[in-house]
Amino acid sequence: LAALLVGCLLSALFGLLDFSEFELQLATPVWTTPSFSLAAAISIGIPLFIVAMASQNLPGIAVLRANGYHQVPASKLLTSTGLLSILLAPFGSHGIHMAAISAAICAGPEAHEDPSKRYTAAVWCGLFYGIAGIFGATLAALFTALPKALILSIAALALFASIIGGLTQAMSEPKEREAALITFLVTASGMSLFSIGSAFWGIVAGLLTLAILNWGKD
């Protein structure tokens, strides 16, 4: 928060803020009658499912494990998010999943020193998501007014502690350091293949590296 305030102050001093398109307005709900389309289910639904599983659910569970939440059952998490997606799909909320970046922020030690109380960060995250939805157009215009470099810097700082914690735990086992490093590098590269993001391919590259390095070993 301090970095954001200082960044906004410096941007204002150097004349980098542009509020020409900023306008305070509330979101207006628009009713859309749900309808089933086989073509949309094949061309849009299946790719979105693969992307959600590969780029959000799998990394999201990995983030929980990296932060010490080993007791959380992955099957129940996937089942509950899947059922909620089905129930809320007619209302436009079809993509409920384990958000990887949000999980990295909410599950890390910076959210709360006590791991059993870090859920409060997720509660506040949901509250601010609701506010962001109500003032969606206003917030979008507000972020457009800020310099792109400032937004990227704040996002990087928000994930800094989570990245350090994840890398520290990933590198703690000498036999798995190469695989962990390759996983991180491929994921951070931002590559996309077959419309699937780098988070999935990072895990694939790490698993392949681990399999090659341990080939023929007991």
Secondary structure, 3 states (H helix, E strand, C coil): CHHHHHHHHHHHHCCCCCCCCCCCCCCCCCCCCCCCCHHHHHHHHHHHHHHHHHHHHHHHHHHHHHCCCCCCCHHHHHHHHHHHHHHHHHHCCCCCCCCHHHHHHHCCCCCCCCHHHCHHHHHHHHHHHHHHHHCHHHHHHHHHHCCHHHHHHHHHHHHHHHHHHHHHHHCCCHHHHHHHHHHHHHHHHCCCECCECHHHHHHHHHHHHHHHHCCCCC
